């Protein structure tokens, strides 16, 4: 009997031994960095207010995560569209290794996610919101393949729904036509609007799991379009007059001088006029998200869980929002491929930390494991563990690191560091950007005097990483290096 008890105690020590922080990941969809105050603080004024002086959303709760934790100013989607970026986030692998290199392709059965690692260690794991890793199902509630998220009742596969409700058979889209779900706002209010509804369900799960180690991922479908939002957020920013960004004006004035890879997303259909209502509603969606983040942070504090809970705020990719005459994502410009990454963990991460080093979504899984002190039983990962950078006492870190990012169809590949960006495609000559001199990403420095060394450095590292991670474009596309 004593031997059995001893073995059980050893087993529990393996599961819960040492520090076992809780984890909350809040992921938005198609989120422009400039709509967050904590990111505007790290931009020049002309970059922070591209739509006009003081045209901004206040995001105090999201900003508090940066103040009390860290902010990464150069965090990128491994591929700037939904499915491949999300696949890399949960797997720590580049999209081509996950089975999901493009939208609506299902994750391989063999993929081991960070949630599966934590589930096996006794964590209560849950996922709410958009998943987009189960193929074509739409909305596709509670996919049968859980990938380590034990409670996925409120997970739906895909779609940009605005109104949810509970029925005796489970959750469903509340706005309907001919008994079919629609993207309409309907009668959405503070209980049924998608962001509010999902956060309220998340609070119920947190209440149930608060006395045990938990890992919860909350994937909000906003501020992705359609750009509609409930009252009072739908009128909060009506007074703003959104002006054309500098890049929009300059692209319209020089259409023949744009990169060939611009046509890979949206074809030749350029956005030539700003939709004022759409922009103000986007701001409203962001403000609604921020208020709901506040609900979660208050829950943690009131239950004395804030010190030992890792809270991450991020997105799957950005939104161009009329920059370079484009909307949405899929291009290597910063507000398409760049994503917010904020992390608060008071027990280990110093407050007010700023990381300028380049990272991508493949780095999240290994970094989370490192922060949690988990070394055994991990699958093969492509990403880098950033724990040392995140936890040391330095307030600002700018390590020289080059990361590789890919177009979901392989039409372009790119190498980024904190200052330079090289885009290689089969559609045009190389494009080399110097973001210090040209933060608008309008000037191609390829072939210019003084830039040969930077071009070679980025090109060689890009090729090396493409070979290492078996980038399909290396053999399937005729990439142009000159």
C-alpha positions in Angstrom: 0.0 0.0 0.0 2.7 2.5 1.0 4.5 1.7 -2.3 1.4 2.5 -4.3 0.9 5.8 -2.4 4.6 6.6 -3.0 4.2 6.0 -6.8 1.1 8.1 -6.9 2.9 11.0 -5.2 5.8 10.7 -7.6 3.3 10.8 -10.5 1.6 13.9 -9.1 4.9 15.5 -8.7 5.6 15.0 -12.4 2.2 16.5 -13.3 2.1 19.4 -10.9 5.7 19.5 -9.6 7.4 22.9 -9.2 5.8 26.0 -10.7 2.7 25.4 -12.8 1.4 28.7 -14.0 -1.9 29.1 -15.6 -2.1 30.2 -19.3 -4.6 32.5 -21.0 -4.1 33.3 -24.7 -6.4 36.0 -26.2 -6.1 36.0 -30.0 -7.9 38.4 -32.2 -8.4 38.1 -36.0 -6.9 40.5 -38.6 -5.8 43.2 -36.1 -3.9 46.4 -37.2 -1.1 47.2 -34.8 -1.8 51.0 -35.0 -5.1 50.6 -33.2 -3.3 49.7 -30.0 -2.0 52.4 -27.8 1.0 50.4 -26.6 2.2 50.0 -30.2 1.7 53.6 -31.1 4.0 54.5 -28.2 6.8 52.8 -30.2 6.1 54.6 -33.5 7.0 58.0 -34.8 4.0 60.3 -34.7 3.5 60.1 -38.5 3.3 56.3 -38.2 1.1 56.2 -35.1 -1.5 58.5 -36.7 -1.6 57.6 -40.4 -5.4 58.3 -40.7 -5.1 61.8 -39.2 -3.9 63.6 -36.1 -5.3 62.0 -32.9 -7.4 59.5 -34.9 -7.0 56.6 -32.5 -8.7 54.0 -30.3 -8.0 54.0 -26.6 -7.1 50.5 -25.4 -6.2 50.8 -21.7 -6.7 47.2 -20.7 -4.7 45.7 -23.6 -2.0 48.4 -23.0 -1.8 47.4 -19.4 -0.4 44.0 -20.4 2.6 45.8 -22.0 3.0 48.1 -19.0 2.9 45.2 -16.5 4.7 42.7 -18.8 6.4 42.9 -22.2 5.7 44.0 -25.7 7.4 42.6 -28.9 7.6 45.3 -31.6 8.7 42.9 -34.4 6.5 39.8 -34.0 5.3 38.4 -37.3 2.8 35.8 -38.7 4.8 32.9 -40.2 2.3 33.4 -43.1 -0.1 36.3 -43.0 -3.5 34.6 -43.5 -5.7 32.8 -41.0 -5.2 29.0 -41.3 -1.4 28.8 -41.8 -0.7 31.4 -39.1 -2.9 29.6 -36.6 -1.4 26.3 -37.5 2.1 27.6 -36.7 0.9 29.2 -33.4 -0.4 25.9 -32.0 2.3 23.6 -33.4 5.5 25.6 -33.3 6.1 24.5 -37.0 6.2 26.4 -40.3 2.8 26.0 -42.2 4.2 23.6 -44.8 4.9 21.1 -42.1 1.4 21.2 -40.6 -0.8 20.2 -43.4 -2.3 23.7 -43.3 -0.2 26.0 -45.6 -3.3 27.7 -47.0 -6.7 28.6 -45.8 -9.3 25.9 -45.1 -6.8 23.0 -45.1 -7.1 20.8 -42.0 -4.3 20.3 -39.5 -2.5 17.0 -39.7 -3.8 14.3 -37.3 -0.2 13.8 -36.1 0.3 17.4 -34.9 1.0 17.8 -31.2 -0.1 21.2 -29.9 1.1 23.0 -26.8 -2.4 22.3 -25.4 -1.8 18.5 -25.7 1.5 18.8 -23.9 -0.3 20.7 -21.0 -3.3 18.3 -21.0 -1.0 15.4 -20.4 0.5 17.3 -17.5 -2.9 17.6 -15.8 -4.0 21.0 -17.0 -7.6 21.8 -17.7 -7.4 22.9 -21.3 -10.1 24.8 -23.2 -10.6 26.7 -26.5 -13.3 29.2 -27.4 -13.8 31.0 -30.7 -12.5 30.7 -34.2 -10.2 27.7 -34.9 -9.9 27.5 -38.7 -7.9 24.3 -38.7 -10.6 21.7 -39.5 -11.1 22.1 -43.2 -14.2 23.5 -44.8 -16.7 23.1 -41.9 -18.7 26.3 -41.3 -19.3 27.2 -38.6 -18.4 23.7 -37.4 -19.0 23.8 -33.7 -16.8 21.6 -31.4 -14.7 19.7 -34.0 -14.2 16.1 -33.0 -10.4 16.4 -33.3 -9.6 18.4 -30.2 -5.8 18.6 -30.5 -5.4 18.8 -26.7 -8.1 21.3 -26.0 -10.3 19.1 -23.8 -13.2 21.6 -23.5 -13.9 22.8 -27.1 -17.7 23.3 -26.8 -17.4 26.9 -27.8 -14.8 26.4 -30.6 -16.1 26.9 -34.1 -14.1 26.1 -37.2 -14.6 29.2 -39.4 -16.7 32.1 -40.3 -17.1 35.7 -39.1 -20.3 35.6 -37.1 -21.5 38.6 -35.1 -24.2 37.0 -33.0 -24.3 33.9 -30.8 -26.8 32.2 -28.6 -27.2 29.0 -26.6 -29.9 26.4 -27.4 -30.8 23.1 -25.8 -28.5 21.5 -28.4 -25.5 23.8 -27.7 -24.2 27.1 -29.2 -25.3 28.4 -32.5 -25.1 31.6 -34.6 -28.0 33.8 -33.5 -28.5 35.8 -36.7 -30.3 33.6 -39.2 -32.1 33.8 -42.6 -34.2 30.8 -43.8 -32.9 29.0 -40.7 -29.3 29.4 -41.9 -26.6 31.3 -40.1 -25.6 34.7 -41.5 -23.0 37.3 -40.8 -25.6 39.9 -40.0 -25.4 41.8 -36.7 -29.1 41.1 -36.0 -30.2 42.1 -32.5 -26.7 41.6 -31.0 -26.3 43.2 -27.6 -23.8 43.0 -24.6 -24.9 39.4 -24.1 -25.1 38.0 -27.6 -22.5 40.0 -29.6 -19.7 37.6 -30.6 -16.9 39.2 -28.5 -19.1 39.6 -25.4 -20.6 36.2 -25.7 -17.3 34.4 -26.1 -15.7 36.3 -23.2 -18.7 35.6 -21.0 -18.4 31.9 -21.7 -14.6 32.1 -21.0 -15.4 33.6 -17.6 -17.6 30.6 -16.8 -14.8 28.3 -17.7 -12.3 30.2 -15.6 -14.7 30.1 -12.6 -15.0 26.4 -12.9 -11.2 25.8 -13.3 -9.8 28.5 -11.0 -8.7 26.0 -8.3 -6.6 23.9 -10.7 -3.9 24.6 -13.3 -5.6 25.7 -16.5 -4.8 26.7 -20.1 -7.4 28.6 -22.0 -7.2 30.0 -25.6 -9.8 32.6 -26.5 -9.9 33.3 -30.3 -12.1 36.3 -31.0 -13.4 36.6 -34.5 -13.1 40.4 -34.5 -11.9 42.9 -35.7 -12.0 40.9 -39.0 -14.8 42.0 -41.3 -17.7 42.4 -41.8 -17.0 45.7 -40.0 -20.1 45.9 -37.8 -20.4 46.2 -34.0 -23.1 46.5 -31.4 -24.2 49.7 -29.6 -22.6 51.9 -28.2 -19.4 51.0 -30.1 -21.1 51.5 -33.5 -21.2 55.3 -32.9 -18.1 55.9 -30.7 -15.9 57.0 -33.6 -18.4 58.5 -36.0 -16.8 61.9 -35.4 -13.5 60.9 -36.9 -12.7 61.8 -40.5 -10.3 59.2 -41.7 -7.8 60.6 -44.1 -5.9 58.7 -46.8 -2.6 57.3 -45.5 0.6 58.6 -47.1 1.1 55.2 -48.7 -2.3 55.2 -50.3 -1.7 58.6 -51.9 1.7 57.7 -53.2 0.7 54.3 -54.6 -2.2 56.0 -56.5 0.3 58.5 -57.9 2.8 55.8 -59.1 0.8 52.7 -59.9 3.4 51.4 -62.3 6.2 51.4 -59.7 4.6 48.9 -57.3 6.0 45.4 -56.6 4.8 42.6 -58.8 3.8 40.5 -55.7 1.2 43.2 -54.8 -1.2 41.4 -57.2 -1.1 38.2 -55.2 -3.8 39.5 -52.8 -6.8 41.2 -54.3 -5.4 41.1 -57.8 -5.4 44.6 -59.4 -8.3 45.8 -57.4 -7.0 48.7 -55.4 -8.8 50.5 -52.7 -9.0 54.1 -53.9 -11.4 55.6 -51.3 -11.7 55.2 -47.6 -15.0 53.9 -46.3 -15.6 56.1 -43.2 -18.3 53.9 -41.6 -16.2 50.7 -42.1 -13.2 52.4 -40.5 -15.1 53.8 -37.5 -16.7 50.4 -36.9 -13.3 48.7 -37.0 -12.2 51.1 -34.2 -15.4 50.2 -32.4 -14.7 46.5 -32.6 -11.2 47.1 -31.1 -12.7 49.1 -28.2 -15.2 46.4 -27.5 -12.4 43.8 -27.4 -10.4 46.0 -25.0 -13.4 46.4 -22.6 -13.8 42.6 -22.7 -10.1 42.0 -22.0 -10.7 44.1 -18.9 -13.3 41.6 -17.7 -10.8 38.8 -17.8 -8.0 40.8 -16.1 -10.4 41.8 -13.3 -11.4 38.2 -12.8 -7.8 37.1 -12.4 -7.1 39.9 -9.9 -10.2 39.3 -7.8 -9.4 35.6 -7.6 -5.7 36.3 -6.8 -4.7 34.5 -10.0 -2.9 37.4 -11.7 0.6 36.8 -10.4 0.8 33.2 -11.5 -1.0 33.4 -14.8 0.7 33.9 -18.2 -1.6 36.2 -20.2 -0.8 36.6 -23.9 -2.5 39.0 -26.3 -1.9 38.5 -30.0 -3.6 38.1 -33.4 -3.3 35.7 -36.3 -2.3 38.5 -38.8 -2.8 42.2 -39.4 -5.1 44.3 -41.6 -3.8 46.8 -44.1 -6.7 49.2 -43.6 -6.1 51.2 -46.8 -2.3 51.3 -46.6 -0.8 50.8 -50.0 -4.4 50.9 -51.3 -5.1 47.5 -49.8 -7.4 46.0 -47.2 -6.9 42.8 -45.2 -3.8 40.7 -45.3 -1.6 38.3 -47.3 1.2 40.8 -48.2 4.7 41.3 -46.5 3.9 44.8 -45.4 4.3 45.4 -41.7 0.6 45.9 -40.9 -0.3 42.8 -42.8 2.3 40.4 -41.5 3.1 42.2 -38.2 1.0 41.1 -35.2 0.7 42.3 -31.6 2.4 40.2 -29.0 2.0 41.2 -25.4 2.8 38.9 -22.5 2.3 39.4 -18.8 3.7 37.0 -16.2 4.5 38.8 -13.0 6.3 35.8 -11.4 9.0 35.8 -14.1 8.7 38.6 -16.7 9.8 42.1 -15.6 7.3 44.9 -16.2 7.7 47.4 -19.0 10.0 45.2 -21.0 10.4 46.0 -24.8 11.7 43.4 -27.2 12.7 44.6 -30.7 14.2 41.3 -31.8 12.3 39.6 -34.6 10.1 36.6 -33.8 7.3 34.7 -35.6 4.4 32.6 -34.6 6.5 29.4 -34.7 8.4 30.8 -31.7 5.4 30.9 -29.4 5.1 27.1 -28.5 8.8 26.7 -27.5 8.8 30.0 -25.6 5.6 29.0 -23.6 7.2 25.7 -22.7 10.4 27.5 -21.6 8.5 30.0 -19.4 6.7 27.1 -17.8 9.9 25.1 -17.2 8.7 22.2 -19.4 11.6 20.4 -21.2 10.5 16.7 -21.5 8.0 15.2 -23.8 8.0 17.9 -26.4 7.6 17.3 -30.2 10.0 18.6 -32.7 9.7 22.3 -33.0 10.9 24.8 -35.6 10.7 27.9 -33.3 13.1 29.5 -30.9 12.6 29.6 -27.2 12.8 33.3 -26.2 12.6 32.7 -22.4 16.0 34.1 -21.6 15.2 37.3 -23.5 11.8 37.5 -21.9 12.9 37.0 -18.3 16.3 38.7 -17.9 16.5 42.0 -16.2 17.2 44.1 -19.3 14.4 46.5 -20.0 15.0 46.7 -23.8 16.4 44.0 -26.0 17.3 44.2 -29.7 19.2 41.1 -30.6 20.1 40.8 -34.3 18.0 37.9 -35.6 16.6 37.2 -39.1 13.2 35.4 -39.4 11.6 33.9 -42.5 8.0 34.5 -43.6 6.1 33.0 -46.5 3.1 33.7 -48.7 0.4 31.0 -48.3 0.7 30.1 -52.0 4.5 30.5 -52.2 4.3 33.5 -54.5 6.8 35.4 -52.3 9.0 34.7 -49.3 10.6 37.3 -47.1 13.4 37.7 -44.5 13.0 40.3 -41.7 15.1 41.6 -38.9 14.3 44.7 -36.8 15.4 47.1 -39.5 15.6 45.5 -42.9 13.1 43.4 -45.0 13.9 41.5 -48.1 11.1 40.1 -50.3 11.9 37.6 -53.0 9.3 36.4 -55.5 8.8 34.9 -58.9 6.9 38.0 -60.0 9.5 40.8 -59.7 13.0 41.7 -58.9 14.0 41.6 -55.2 12.6 44.3 -52.9 14.8 45.5 -50.1 13.3 47.8 -47.5 15.1 49.9 -44.9 12.4 50.5 -42.3 14.5 53.0 -40.4 14.8 55.4 -43.4 11.5 54.4 -45.0 8.9 53.2 -42.4 6.2 53.6 -45.1 7.8 50.7 -47.1 7.7 52.7 -50.4 11.4 52.6 -51.5 13.2 49.6 -53.0 16.9 49.8 -51.9 17.9 46.7 -53.9 20.9 47.6 -56.0 21.4 51.0 -54.4 24.9 52.0 -53.2 25.6 50.9 -49.7 23.0 48.1 -49.6 24.8 45.2 -51.2 26.0 43.8 -47.8 22.5 43.9 -46.3 21.0 42.3 -49.4 23.5 39.4 -49.3 23.1 38.9 -45.6 19.3 38.6 -45.7 19.3 36.6 -48.9 21.8 34.0 -47.7 19.9 33.6 -44.4 16.6 33.4 -46.2 17.8 30.6 -48.4 19.4 28.7 -45.5 16.1 28.8 -43.6 14.0 27.8 -46.6 16.3 24.8 -47.1 16.1 23.9 -43.4 12.3 24.2 -43.2 11.7 22.7 -46.6 10.0 25.7 -48.2 8.1 24.5 -51.3 8.8 27.7 -53.3 12.5 26.8 -53.5 11.7 24.1 -56.1 8.1 24.9 -57.3 8.6 28.7 -58.0 11.3 30.4 -60.0 12.3 32.8 -57.3 14.3 35.9 -58.6 17.4 36.9 -56.7 18.5 39.6 -59.1 
